[in-house]
Amino acid sequence: MFACMFGSLRAARLATFTYFALNGFLLGAWIVHIPVIEHRAGISHATLGWLLLLLGAGAFAGMHVAGPLTDRFGARRVVPLTAALCSAALVPPAFAGNAGTLGLTLLVLGIGNGGLDVSMNTHAVQVEAGYKRPIMSAFHAMFSVGGVLAALVGARTLSWGWSPTTTLTTVSLLALAGTAIAAPALLSRPATTGGSISASTTRNRRARTPLRIWALAGLALILMLTEGVANDWSALALRDALDAPAATAALAYGAFATAMTIGRFLTDRVAARFGPVAIVRYGCALAALALTTIALAPSIPLALVGWTLLGIGLSGAVPQLFSAAGHTDPDAAGTNVSRVAGLGYLGMLSGPAIIGPLTQLVPLHHTFLLPALLCLIAAFTAHILDPRKGEPRLEVEVAQPVAARSSAIGRGAEQN
């Protein structure tokens, strides 16, 4: 029996890896083809910028719809549906011939992406509960791997002269196939805690849990804002501040993304030993130091070191926030994850937009001192992730039944 349960849990973990990689691959495939799609639609860079806001708005809406749906129907049902929607929605932007059509298709793509983001993270929380040790960061690392693979595949197909419709249709069909193959391995919806929770505890949960969730969401906003700044401004900052050639400037983002991917694969073991509070506290402190180094770096090598350290510092922090949100109340994991992910996503969108106007006052690389300050604030407030702070009664009364349900699975999973 234990072997069967262990096999089921391990299969669910592999399925979750698949969905994270698929999500990264789908988004990466879209990003690689943005210039070609922009030209085909006959729009300017400015118009594209506004249309990308629809992608973000769709993702935000999808997150907040998928969260409650996941709590009600279970991740086993919602993850494949949102993955299928995201996969299918990848194709229409390639056929868009004008700004209106492109905007509508990006809105749908955003809804699918946001829904998949929340539902697969909620399922990842369930798998992590079964293993009874940190495994969330590795899932996020697979998202990064999917994006890298999409960049390589997209570059190759573009060099072969494939049209966006051909490439994105092929990617969509492969993603739909992967979705169907992985779906049966997803975990069934965990049993509700039912009568194990008193009426007073239920009222307490409704009144107090959102306060912690919104605090976690605030941290997510800070960290994903910083990540958005790195994504959009790293290469340009290296070129403007240190007069780096275009090829060298591209290494700034490459160093950041590579360090973040590697760091996410390593974070789970560190978190298992030192805890999520340490990951966020010292990771954010390192990120603040890295951003300060980048802002003041007198040479290209030192700036590249700064971008590498920033990737390491940020790599494990956001997965810890998602994990903490999901484990705060297993019966509302989807809703709680959607709140943290939604506000974090707003941070990722707003971060680059905040930096732009600041460049009218100070040089671009000096604007990075603002996210450095925010990372310091996050480091000093990392204790929010400690479940023993502020809600001890709720954590004991709610989490204990879940632990009891997962004990048999956990004993087998810990051997993996």
Secondary structure, 3 states (H helix, E strand, C coil): CHHHHHHHHHHHHHHHHHHHHHHHHHHHHHHHCHHHHHHHHCCCHHHHHHHHHHHHHHHHHHHHHHHHHHHHHCHHHHHHHHHHHHHHHCCHHHHCCCHHHHHHHHHHHHHHHHHHHHHHHHHHHHHHHHHCCCCHHHHHHHHHHHHHHHHHHHHHHHHCCCCHHHHHHHHHHHHHHHHHHHHHHCCCCCCCCHHHCCHHHHHHHHHHHHHHHHHHHHHHHHHHHHHHHHHHHHHHHHHHHHCCCHHHHHHHHHHHHHHHHHHHHHHHHHHHHHCHHHHHHHHHHHHHHHHHHHHHCCCHHHHHHHHHHHHHHHHCHHHHHHHHHHHHCHHHHHHHHHHHHHHHHHHHHHHHHHHHHHCCCCCHHHHHHHHHHHHHHHHHCHHHHCCCCCCHHHHHHHHHHHHHHHHHHHHHHCCC
